[in-house]
Amino acid sequence: LSGRQGKEVLAVGAAFTLGVFVAYLSVGVGFSKVLNFLDSVLAGALGVEGKLLTTVGRWFIGLTAVLCAVLAVLSIVDFFKARRGQLSSMALNLPHRLRLRINAVIRSGRSARSYVGAAFVIGVVVSFLELACTGQVYGPTILAVMSIPSMRVRALPYLLLYNVMFVTPLIVVFVLAYFGVSSKELTKFFQKHAPAMKLGMAFLFLTLAVWLVSSLLV
């Protein structure tokens, strides 16, 4: 949108990706701190350290497993829609109003003098707008990690790993843009391979659901 090319694309991409990474990591660390605080308060009041996270965590692990199963079914439905070319009617998409707000935020910063700084701010703002959707998995994931003692002591490394993986697709997109791949070409690629991606997502969600259920039974 801003007409940037070459190294400017990498600078904008790096700033935007860093904004997304910082925003999600901050939310994750903040949420984990709140959980630790609530657990310590309960421990002090009732002498049942770890009970809150363990009990609530198991409930959320179960709910997250159900959510993953639902997402797997919806992904399969979207797979058949994608095969018929009905991409706009797929269930697992950002709501139209939210996409419009994100587009408006991006357009508002495209002409900023400090385009790198603007890209960082846009990355942060867009992250919080998308949190309405991504938080449905991010929140329960954090709670699941915090409820398992062996994972809880390494919560920060897990958060770092989660968010590195989360922004990896952004890095790939901006590197491709640097080498001259246009947004239209990327869109065509994703549209062409949408059925395969939806089928892959269905398999991923189903695998997660099975893993979460098995963790409850152990």
Rosetta constraint file for C-alpha pairs under 8 A:
AtomPair CA 1 CA 107 HARMONIC 7.35 0.50
AtomPair CA 1 CA 110 HARMONIC 6.64 0.50
AtomPair CA 2 CA 110 HARMONIC 5.08 0.50
AtomPair CA 2 CA 111 HARMONIC 6.47 0.50
AtomPair CA 4 CA 8 HARMONIC 5.73 0.50
AtomPair CA 4 CA 9 HARMONIC 5.81 0.50
AtomPair CA 5 CA 9 HARMONIC 5.35 0.50
AtomPair CA 5 CA 178 HARMONIC 7.08 0.50
AtomPair CA 6 CA 10 HARMONIC 7.11 0.50
AtomPair CA 6 CA 178 HARMONIC 5.61 0.50
AtomPair CA 6 CA 179 HARMONIC 7.85 0.50
AtomPair CA 7 CA 11 HARMONIC 6.23 0.50
AtomPair CA 7 CA 178 HARMONIC 7.23 0.50
AtomPair CA 8 CA 12 HARMONIC 6.07 0.50
AtomPair CA 9 CA 13 HARMONIC 5.90 0.50
AtomPair CA 9 CA 174 HARMONIC 6.89 0.50
AtomPair CA 9 CA 177 HARMONIC 7.09 0.50
AtomPair CA 9 CA 178 HARMONIC 5.89 0.50
AtomPair CA 10 CA 14 HARMONIC 5.85 0.50
AtomPair CA 10 CA 174 HARMONIC 6.41 0.50
AtomPair CA 10 CA 175 HARMONIC 6.93 0.50
AtomPair CA 10 CA 178 HARMONIC 6.45 0.50
AtomPair CA 11 CA 15 HARMONIC 6.14 0.50
AtomPair CA 11 CA 116 HARMONIC 6.31 0.50
AtomPair CA 12 CA 16 HARMONIC 6.02 0.50
AtomPair CA 12 CA 115 HARMONIC 7.01 0.50
AtomPair CA 12 CA 116 HARMONIC 5.16 0.50
AtomPair CA 12 CA 119 HARMONIC 5.73 0.50
AtomPair CA 12 CA 120 HARMONIC 7.85 0.50
AtomPair CA 13 CA 17 HARMONIC 5.95 0.50
AtomPair CA 13 CA 119 HARMONIC 7.62 0.50
AtomPair CA 13 CA 170 HARMONIC 7.69 0.50
AtomPair CA 13 CA 171 HARMONIC 7.12 0.50
AtomPair CA 13 CA 174 HARMONIC 5.45 0.50
AtomPair CA 14 CA 18 HARMONIC 5.97 0.50
AtomPair CA 14 CA 171 HARMONIC 7.51 0.50
AtomPair CA 15 CA 19 HARMONIC 6.14 0.50
AtomPair CA 15 CA 116 HARMONIC 5.92 0.50
AtomPair CA 15 CA 117 HARMONIC 7.01 0.50
AtomPair CA 15 CA 119 HARMONIC 5.61 0.50
AtomPair CA 15 CA 120 HARMONIC 4.62 0.50
AtomPair CA 15 CA 123 HARMONIC 7.67 0.50
AtomPair CA 16 CA 20 HARMONIC 6.38 0.50
AtomPair CA 16 CA 116 HARMONIC 7.95 0.50
AtomPair CA 16 CA 119 HARMONIC 4.78 0.50
AtomPair CA 16 CA 120 HARMONIC 4.54 0.50
AtomPair CA 16 CA 121 HARMONIC 7.47 0.50
AtomPair CA 16 CA 122 HARMONIC 6.71 0.50
AtomPair CA 16 CA 123 HARMONIC 4.59 0.50
AtomPair CA 16 CA 124 HARMONIC 7.79 0.50
AtomPair CA 17 CA 21 HARMONIC 6.12 0.50
AtomPair CA 17 CA 120 HARMONIC 7.43 0.50
AtomPair CA 17 CA 123 HARMONIC 6.52 0.50
AtomPair CA 17 CA 167 HARMONIC 6.36 0.50
AtomPair CA 17 CA 170 HARMONIC 6.44 0.50
AtomPair CA 17 CA 171 HARMONIC 7.02 0.50
AtomPair CA 18 CA 22 HARMONIC 5.99 0.50
AtomPair CA 18 CA 120 HARMONIC 6.59 0.50
AtomPair CA 18 CA 123 HARMONIC 7.42 0.50
AtomPair CA 19 CA 23 HARMONIC 6.07 0.50
AtomPair CA 19 CA 119 HARMONIC 7.70 0.50
AtomPair CA 19 CA 120 HARMONIC 4.59 0.50
AtomPair CA 19 CA 121 HARMONIC 6.37 0.50
AtomPair CA 19 CA 122 HARMONIC 7.35 0.50
AtomPair CA 19 CA 123 HARMONIC 4.48 0.50
AtomPair CA 19 CA 124 HARMONIC 4.74 0.50
AtomPair CA 20 CA 24 HARMONIC 6.21 0.50
AtomPair CA 20 CA 120 HARMONIC 7.82 0.50
AtomPair CA 20 CA 123 HARMONIC 4.84 0.50
AtomPair CA 20 CA 124 HARMONIC 5.27 0.50
AtomPair CA 20 CA 126 HARMONIC 7.65 0.50
AtomPair CA 20 CA 127 HARMONIC 5.62 0.50
AtomPair CA 20 CA 167 HARMONIC 7.28 0.50
AtomPair CA 21 CA 25 HARMONIC 5.97 0.50
AtomPair CA 21 CA 163 HARMONIC 6.12 0.50
AtomPair CA 21 CA 164 HARMONIC 7.28 0.50
AtomPair CA 21 CA 167 HARMONIC 6.60 0.50
AtomPair CA 22 CA 26 HARMONIC 5.90 0.50
AtomPair CA 22 CA 124 HARMONIC 7.41 0.50
AtomPair CA 23 CA 27 HARMONIC 6.30 0.50
AtomPair CA 23 CA 124 HARMONIC 5.39 0.50
AtomPair CA 23 CA 127 HARMONIC 6.45 0.50
AtomPair CA 23 CA 128 HARMONIC 7.38 0.50
AtomPair CA 24 CA 28 HARMONIC 6.11 0.50
AtomPair CA 24 CA 127 HARMONIC 7.00 0.50
AtomPair CA 24 CA 163 HARMONIC 6.92 0.50
AtomPair CA 25 CA 29 HARMONIC 6.06 0.50
AtomPair CA 25 CA 159 HARMONIC 6.74 0.50
AtomPair CA 25 CA 160 HARMONIC 7.04 0.50
AtomPair CA 25 CA 163 HARMONIC 6.59 0.50
AtomPair CA 26 CA 30 HARMONIC 5.93 0.50
AtomPair CA 27 CA 31 HARMONIC 6.03 0.50
AtomPair CA 28 CA 32 HARMONIC 6.16 0.50
AtomPair CA 28 CA 138 HARMONIC 7.91 0.50
AtomPair CA 28 CA 139 HARMONIC 7.78 0.50
AtomPair CA 28 CA 142 HARMONIC 7.02 0.50
AtomPair CA 28 CA 159 HARMONIC 6.79 0.50
AtomPair CA 29 CA 33 HARMONIC 6.12 0.50
AtomPair CA 29 CA 156 HARMONIC 7.41 0.50
AtomPair CA 29 CA 159 HARMONIC 7.68 0.50
AtomPair CA 30 CA 34 HARMONIC 6.29 0.50
AtomPair CA 31 CA 35 HARMONIC 6.31 0.50
AtomPair CA 31 CA 139 HARMONIC 7.91 0.50
AtomPair CA 31 CA 142 HARMONIC 7.82 0.50
AtomPair CA 32 CA 36 HARMONIC 6.20 0.50
AtomPair CA 32 CA 142 HARMONIC 6.90 0.50
AtomPair CA 32 CA 143 HARMONIC 7.57 0.50
AtomPair CA 32 CA 146 HARMONIC 7.16 0.50
AtomPair CA 33 CA 37 HARMONIC 6.12 0.50
AtomPair CA 34 CA 38 HARMONIC 6.17 0.50
AtomPair CA 35 CA 39 HARMONIC 6.09 0.50
AtomPair CA 35 CA 53 HARMONIC 7.33 0.50
AtomPair CA 35 CA 143 HARMONIC 7.91 0.50
AtomPair CA 35 CA 146 HARMONIC 7.82 0.50
AtomPair CA 36 CA 40 HARMONIC 6.15 0.50
AtomPair CA 37 CA 41 HARMONIC 6.16 0.50
AtomPair CA 38 CA 42 HARMONIC 6.21 0.50
AtomPair CA 38 CA 52 HARMONIC 7.83 0.50
AtomPair CA 39 CA 43 HARMONIC 6.11 0.50
AtomPair CA 39 CA 49 HARMONIC 6.56 0.50
AtomPair CA 39 CA 50 HARMONIC 6.17 0.50
AtomPair CA 39 CA 51 HARMONIC 7.50 0.50
AtomPair CA 39 CA 52 HARMONIC 5.77 0.50
AtomPair CA 39 CA 53 HARMONIC 6.60 0.50
AtomPair CA 40 CA 44 HARMONIC 6.11 0.50
AtomPair CA 40 CA 49 HARMONIC 6.71 0.50
AtomPair CA 41 CA 45 HARMONIC 6.16 0.50
AtomPair CA 42 CA 46 HARMONIC 5.77 0.50
AtomPair CA 42 CA 47 HARMONIC 7.05 0.50
AtomPair CA 42 CA 48 HARMONIC 6.70 0.50
AtomPair CA 42 CA 49 HARMONIC 6.88 0.50
AtomPair CA 42 CA 52 HARMONIC 7.21 0.50
AtomPair CA 43 CA 47 HARMONIC 4.43 0.50
AtomPair CA 43 CA 48 HARMONIC 4.74 0.50
AtomPair CA 43 CA 49 HARMONIC 4.27 0.50
AtomPair CA 43 CA 50 HARMONIC 7.28 0.50
AtomPair CA 44 CA 48 HARMONIC 7.83 0.50
AtomPair CA 44 CA 49 HARMONIC 7.82 0.50
AtomPair CA 50 CA 54 HARMONIC 6.02 0.50
AtomPair CA 50 CA 147 HARMONIC 7.73 0.50
AtomPair CA 51 CA 55 HARMONIC 5.80 0.50
AtomPair CA 52 CA 56 HARMONIC 5.85 0.50
AtomPair CA 52 CA 57 HARMONIC 7.75 0.50
AtomPair CA 53 CA 57 HARMONIC 5.19 0.50
AtomPair CA 53 CA 143 HARMONIC 7.35 0.50
AtomPair CA 53 CA 146 HARMONIC 6.65 0.50
AtomPair CA 53 CA 147 HARMONIC 4.71 0.50
AtomPair CA 54 CA 58 HARMONIC 6.10 0.50
AtomPair CA 54 CA 147 HARMONIC 4.65 0.50
AtomPair CA 54 CA 148 HARMONIC 6.96 0.50
AtomPair CA 55 CA 59 HARMONIC 6.61 0.50
AtomPair CA 55 CA 147 HARMONIC 7.86 0.50
AtomPair CA 56 CA 60 HARMONIC 6.25 0.50
AtomPair CA 56 CA 147 HARMONIC 7.88 0.50
AtomPair CA 57 CA 61 HARMONIC 5.98 0.50
AtomPair CA 57 CA 143 HARMONIC 5.65 0.50
AtomPair CA 57 CA 144 HARMONIC 5.32 0.50
AtomPair CA 57 CA 146 HARMONIC 7.56 0.50
AtomPair CA 57 CA 147 HARMONIC 5.08 0.50
AtomPair CA 58 CA 62 HARMONIC 6.20 0.50
AtomPair CA 58 CA 144 HARMONIC 7.29 0.50
AtomPair CA 58 CA 147 HARMONIC 7.43 0.50
AtomPair CA 58 CA 216 HARMONIC 6.98 0.50
AtomPair CA 59 CA 63 HARMONIC 6.20 0.50
AtomPair CA 60 CA 64 HARMONIC 5.79 0.50
AtomPair CA 60 CA 140 HARMONIC 5.92 0.50
AtomPair CA 60 CA 143 HARMONIC 7.23 0.50
AtomPair CA 60 CA 144 HARMONIC 6.96 0.50
AtomPair CA 61 CA 65 HARMONIC 6.11 0.50
AtomPair CA 61 CA 140 HARMONIC 6.90 0.50
AtomPair CA 61 CA 141 HARMONIC 7.91 0.50
AtomPair CA 61 CA 144 HARMONIC 5.90 0.50
AtomPair CA 61 CA 212 HARMONIC 6.34 0.50
AtomPair CA 61 CA 213 HARMONIC 7.80 0.50
AtomPair CA 61 CA 216 HARMONIC 7.64 0.50
AtomPair CA 62 CA 66 HARMONIC 6.38 0.50
AtomPair CA 62 CA 212 HARMONIC 7.12 0.50
AtomPair CA 62 CA 213 HARMONIC 6.73 0.50
AtomPair CA 62 CA 216 HARMONIC 7.56 0.50
AtomPair CA 63 CA 67 HARMONIC 6.13 0.50
AtomPair CA 64 CA 68 HARMONIC 6.06 0.50
AtomPair CA 64 CA 137 HARMONIC 7.33 0.50
AtomPair CA 64 CA 140 HARMONIC 6.41 0.50
AtomPair CA 64 CA 141 HARMONIC 7.97 0.50
AtomPair CA 64 CA 209 HARMONIC 7.56 0.50
AtomPair CA 64 CA 212 HARMONIC 7.78 0.50
AtomPair CA 65 CA 69 HARMONIC 6.24 0.50
AtomPair CA 65 CA 208 HARMONIC 7.08 0.50
AtomPair CA 65 CA 209 HARMONIC 4.36 0.50
AtomPair CA 65 CA 210 HARMONIC 7.36 0.50
AtomPair CA 65 CA 212 HARMONIC 5.66 0.50
AtomPair CA 65 CA 213 HARMONIC 6.41 0.50
AtomPair CA 66 CA 70 HARMONIC 6.23 0.50
AtomPair CA 66 CA 209 HARMONIC 6.85 0.50
AtomPair CA 67 CA 71 HARMONIC 6.11 0.50
AtomPair CA 67 CA 209 HARMONIC 7.97 0.50
AtomPair CA 68 CA 72 HARMONIC 6.07 0.50
AtomPair CA 68 CA 205 HARMONIC 5.02 0.50
AtomPair CA 68 CA 206 HARMONIC 6.46 0.50
AtomPair CA 68 CA 208 HARMONIC 6.62 0.50
AtomPair CA 68 CA 209 HARMONIC 5.32 0.50
AtomPair CA 69 CA 73 HARMONIC 6.40 0.50
AtomPair CA 69 CA 205 HARMONIC 6.41 0.50
AtomPair CA 69 CA 206 HARMONIC 5.74 0.50
AtomPair CA 69 CA 209 HARMONIC 5.75 0.50
AtomPair CA 70 CA 74 HARMONIC 6.20 0.50
AtomPair CA 71 CA 75 HARMONIC 5.95 0.50
AtomPair CA 71 CA 202 HARMONIC 7.12 0.50
AtomPair CA 71 CA 205 HARMONIC 6.44 0.50
AtomPair CA 72 CA 76 HARMONIC 6.33 0.50
AtomPair CA 72 CA 201 HARMONIC 7.04 0.50
AtomPair CA 72 CA 202 HARMONIC 4.19 0.50
AtomPair CA 72 CA 203 HARMONIC 6.92 0.50
AtomPair CA 72 CA 204 HARMONIC 7.73 0.50
AtomPair CA 72 CA 205 HARMONIC 5.12 0.50
AtomPair CA 72 CA 206 HARMONIC 5.61 0.50
AtomPair CA 73 CA 77 HARMONIC 6.34 0.50
AtomPair CA 73 CA 202 HARMONIC 6.88 0.50
AtomPair CA 74 CA 78 HARMONIC 6.07 0.50
AtomPair CA 74 CA 91 HARMONIC 6.60 0.50
AtomPair CA 74 CA 92 HARMONIC 7.07 0.50
AtomPair CA 74 CA 202 HARMONIC 7.83 0.50
AtomPair CA 75 CA 79 HARMONIC 6.02 0.50
AtomPair CA 75 CA 91 HARMONIC 7.91 0.50
AtomPair CA 75 CA 92 HARMONIC 7.14 0.50
AtomPair CA 75 CA 198 HARMONIC 5.41 0.50
AtomPair CA 75 CA 199 HARMONIC 6.65 0.50
AtomPair CA 75 CA 201 HARMONIC 6.44 0.50
AtomPair CA 75 CA 202 HARMONIC 5.06 0.50
AtomPair CA 76 CA 80 HARMONIC 6.64 0.50
AtomPair CA 76 CA 198 HARMONIC 6.75 0.50
AtomPair CA 76 CA 199 HARMONIC 6.22 0.50
AtomPair CA 76 CA 202 HARMONIC 5.97 0.50
AtomPair CA 77 CA 81 HARMONIC 6.43 0.50
AtomPair CA 77 CA 90 HARMONIC 7.93 0.50
AtomPair CA 78 CA 82 HARMONIC 5.92 0.50
AtomPair CA 78 CA 90 HARMONIC 5.17 0.50
AtomPair CA 78 CA 91 HARMONIC 6.46 0.50
AtomPair CA 78 CA 92 HARMONIC 7.44 0.50
AtomPair CA 78 CA 195 HARMONIC 7.68 0.50
AtomPair CA 78 CA 198 HARMONIC 6.53 0.50
AtomPair CA 79 CA 83 HARMONIC 6.27 0.50
AtomPair CA 79 CA 194 HARMONIC 7.48 0.50
AtomPair CA 79 CA 195 HARMONIC 4.80 0.50
AtomPair CA 79 CA 196 HARMONIC 7.46 0.50
AtomPair CA 79 CA 198 HARMONIC 5.21 0.50
AtomPair CA 79 CA 199 HARMONIC 5.97 0.50
AtomPair CA 80 CA 84 HARMONIC 6.42 0.50
AtomPair CA 80 CA 195 HARMONIC 7.23 0.50
AtomPair CA 81 CA 85 HARMONIC 6.30 0.50
AtomPair CA 81 CA 86 HARMONIC 5.04 0.50
AtomPair CA 81 CA 87 HARMONIC 6.58 0.50
AtomPair CA 81 CA 89 HARMONIC 7.51 0.50
AtomPair CA 81 CA 90 HARMONIC 6.55 0.50
AtomPair CA 82 CA 86 HARMONIC 5.42 0.50
AtomPair CA 82 CA 87 HARMONIC 5.34 0.50
AtomPair CA 82 CA 90 HARMONIC 7.51 0.50
AtomPair CA 82 CA 194 HARMONIC 6.09 0.50
AtomPair CA 82 CA 195 HARMONIC 5.21 0.50
AtomPair CA 83 CA 195 HARMONIC 5.78 0.50
AtomPair CA 86 CA 90 HARMONIC 6.96 0.50
AtomPair CA 87 CA 191 HARMONIC 7.60 0.50
AtomPair CA 94 CA 98 HARMONIC 6.61 0.50
AtomPair CA 94 CA 99 HARMONIC 6.35 0.50
AtomPair CA 94 CA 133 HARMONIC 7.36 0.50
AtomPair CA 95 CA 99 HARMONIC 6.34 0.50
AtomPair CA 96 CA 100 HARMONIC 6.29 0.50
AtomPair CA 97 CA 101 HARMONIC 6.34 0.50
AtomPair CA 98 CA 102 HARMONIC 6.23 0.50
AtomPair CA 98 CA 129 HARMONIC 7.24 0.50
AtomPair CA 98 CA 130 HARMONIC 7.75 0.50
AtomPair CA 99 CA 103 HARMONIC 6.10 0.50
AtomPair CA 100 CA 104 HARMONIC 6.12 0.50
AtomPair CA 101 CA 105 HARMONIC 6.26 0.50
AtomPair CA 102 CA 106 HARMONIC 6.30 0.50
AtomPair CA 102 CA 126 HARMONIC 5.94 0.50
AtomPair CA 102 CA 129 HARMONIC 7.21 0.50
AtomPair CA 103 CA 107 HARMONIC 6.10 0.50
AtomPair CA 104 CA 108 HARMONIC 6.05 0.50
AtomPair CA 105 CA 109 HARMONIC 6.70 0.50
AtomPair CA 105 CA 122 HARMONIC 6.66 0.50
AtomPair CA 105 CA 125 HARMONIC 7.78 0.50
AtomPair CA 105 CA 126 HARMONIC 7.42 0.50
AtomPair CA 106 CA 110 HARMONIC 6.44 0.50
AtomPair CA 106 CA 122 HARMONIC 6.34 0.50
AtomPair CA 107 CA 111 HARMONIC 7.99 0.50
AtomPair CA 109 CA 115 HARMONIC 7.35 0.50
AtomPair CA 109 CA 118 HARMONIC 5.80 0.50
AtomPair CA 109 CA 119 HARMONIC 7.20 0.50
AtomPair CA 109 CA 122 HARMONIC 7.16 0.50
AtomPair CA 110 CA 115 HARMONIC 6.92 0.50
AtomPair CA 110 CA 118 HARMONIC 7.78 0.50
AtomPair CA 111 CA 115 HARMONIC 7.16 0.50
AtomPair CA 112 CA 118 HARMONIC 6.48 0.50
AtomPair CA 114 CA 118 HARMONIC 6.13 0.50
AtomPair CA 115 CA 119 HARMONIC 6.00 0.50
AtomPair CA 116 CA 120 HARMONIC 6.48 0.50
AtomPair CA 117 CA 121 HARMONIC 6.41 0.50
AtomPair CA 118 CA 122 HARMONIC 6.03 0.50
AtomPair CA 119 CA 123 HARMONIC 6.08 0.50
AtomPair CA 120 CA 124 HARMONIC 6.45 0.50
AtomPair CA 121 CA 125 HARMONIC 6.23 0.50
AtomPair CA 122 CA 126 HARMONIC 5.89 0.50
AtomPair CA 123 CA 127 HARMONIC 6.09 0.50
AtomPair CA 124 CA 128 HARMONIC 6.56 0.50
AtomPair CA 125 CA 129 HARMONIC 6.38 0.50
AtomPair CA 126 CA 130 HARMONIC 6.12 0.50
AtomPair CA 127 CA 131 HARMONIC 6.04 0.50
AtomPair CA 128 CA 132 HARMONIC 7.55 0.50
AtomPair CA 130 CA 134 HARMONIC 6.16 0.50
AtomPair CA 130 CA 135 HARMONIC 7.99 0.50
AtomPair CA 131 CA 135 HARMONIC 4.84 0.50
AtomPair CA 131 CA 136 HARMONIC 7.93 0.50
AtomPair CA 132 CA 136 HARMONIC 7.15 0.50
AtomPair CA 134 CA 138 HARMONIC 6.15 0.50
AtomPair CA 135 CA 139 HARMONIC 5.39 0.50
AtomPair CA 136 CA 140 HARMONIC 6.95 0.50
AtomPair CA 137 CA 141 HARMONIC 6.06 0.50
AtomPair CA 138 CA 142 HARMONIC 6.27 0.50
AtomPair CA 139 CA 143 HARMONIC 6.30 0.50
AtomPair CA 140 CA 144 HARMONIC 5.98 0.50
AtomPair CA 141 CA 145 HARMONIC 6.28 0.50
AtomPair CA 142 CA 146 HARMONIC 6.15 0.50
AtomPair CA 142 CA 159 HARMONIC 7.91 0.50
AtomPair CA 143 CA 147 HARMONIC 6.06 0.50
AtomPair CA 144 CA 148 HARMONIC 6.64 0.50
AtomPair CA 145 CA 151 HARMONIC 5.55 0.50
AtomPair CA 145 CA 152 HARMONIC 5.70 0.50
AtomPair CA 145 CA 155 HARMONIC 6.70 0.50
AtomPair CA 146 CA 151 HARMONIC 6.76 0.50
AtomPair CA 146 CA 152 HARMONIC 4.57 0.50
AtomPair CA 146 CA 155 HARMONIC 6.88 0.50
AtomPair CA 147 CA 151 HARMONIC 7.98 0.50
AtomPair CA 147 CA 152 HARMONIC 6.74 0.50
AtomPair CA 148 CA 152 HARMONIC 5.80 0.50
AtomPair CA 149 CA 153 HARMONIC 6.62 0.50
AtomPair CA 150 CA 154 HARMONIC 7.49 0.50
AtomPair CA 151 CA 155 HARMONIC 6.13 0.50
AtomPair CA 154 CA 158 HARMONIC 6.43 0.50
AtomPair CA 155 CA 159 HARMONIC 6.17 0.50
AtomPair CA 156 CA 160 HARMONIC 6.17 0.50
AtomPair CA 157 CA 161 HARMONIC 6.13 0.50
AtomPair CA 158 CA 162 HARMONIC 6.04 0.50
AtomPair CA 159 CA 163 HARMONIC 6.19 0.50
AtomPair CA 160 CA 164 HARMONIC 6.07 0.50
AtomPair CA 161 CA 165 HARMONIC 6.23 0.50
AtomPair CA 162 CA 166 HARMONIC 6.12 0.50
AtomPair CA 163 CA 167 HARMONIC 6.25 0.50
AtomPair CA 164 CA 168 HARMONIC 6.16 0.50
AtomPair CA 165 CA 169 HARMONIC 7.85 0.50
AtomPair CA 167 CA 171 HARMONIC 6.56 0.50
AtomPair CA 168 CA 172 HARMONIC 6.38 0.50
AtomPair CA 169 CA 173 HARMONIC 6.22 0.50
AtomPair CA 170 CA 174 HARMONIC 6.27 0.50
AtomPair CA 171 CA 175 HARMONIC 6.14 0.50
AtomPair CA 172 CA 176 HARMONIC 6.17 0.50
AtomPair CA 173 CA 177 HARMONIC 6.16 0.50
AtomPair CA 174 CA 178 HARMONIC 6.13 0.50
AtomPair CA 175 CA 179 HARMONIC 6.52 0.50
AtomPair CA 176 CA 180 HARMONIC 6.55 0.50
AtomPair CA 176 CA 181 HARMONIC 5.42 0.50
AtomPair CA 177 CA 181 HARMONIC 4.78 0.50
AtomPair CA 177 CA 182 HARMONIC 6.12 0.50
AtomPair CA 177 CA 183 HARMONIC 7.67 0.50
AtomPair CA 181 CA 185 HARMONIC 6.39 0.50
AtomPair CA 181 CA 186 HARMONIC 7.09 0.50
AtomPair CA 182 CA 186 HARMONIC 6.41 0.50
AtomPair CA 183 CA 187 HARMONIC 6.08 0.50
AtomPair CA 184 CA 188 HARMONIC 6.19 0.50
AtomPair CA 185 CA 189 HARMONIC 6.18 0.50
AtomPair CA 186 CA 190 HARMONIC 6.25 0.50
AtomPair CA 187 CA 191 HARMONIC 6.09 0.50
AtomPair CA 188 CA 192 HARMONIC 6.01 0.50
AtomPair CA 189 CA 193 HARMONIC 6.22 0.50
AtomPair CA 190 CA 194 HARMONIC 5.52 0.50
AtomPair CA 193 CA 197 HARMONIC 6.27 0.50
AtomPair CA 194 CA 198 HARMONIC 6.06 0.50
AtomPair CA 195 CA 199 HARMONIC 6.21 0.50
AtomPair CA 196 CA 200 HARMONIC 6.15 0.50
AtomPair CA 197 CA 201 HARMONIC 6.13 0.50
AtomPair CA 198 CA 202 HARMONIC 6.17 0.50
AtomPair CA 199 CA 203 HARMONIC 6.38 0.50
AtomPair CA 200 CA 204 HARMONIC 6.21 0.50
AtomPair CA 201 CA 205 HARMONIC 6.08 0.50
AtomPair CA 202 CA 206 HARMONIC 6.09 0.50
AtomPair CA 203 CA 207 HARMONIC 6.08 0.50
AtomPair CA 204 CA 208 HARMONIC 6.23 0.50
AtomPair CA 205 CA 209 HARMONIC 6.16 0.50
AtomPair CA 206 CA 210 HARMONIC 6.29 0.50
AtomPair CA 207 CA 211 HARMONIC 6.15 0.50
AtomPair CA 208 CA 212 HARMONIC 6.07 0.50
AtomPair CA 209 CA 213 HARMONIC 6.23 0.50
AtomPair CA 210 CA 214 HARMONIC 6.13 0.50
AtomPair CA 211 CA 215 HARMONIC 6.20 0.50
AtomPair CA 212 CA 216 HARMONIC 6.55 0.50
AtomPair CA 213 CA 217 HARMONIC 6.54 0.50
AtomPair CA 214 CA 218 HARMONIC 6.35 0.50
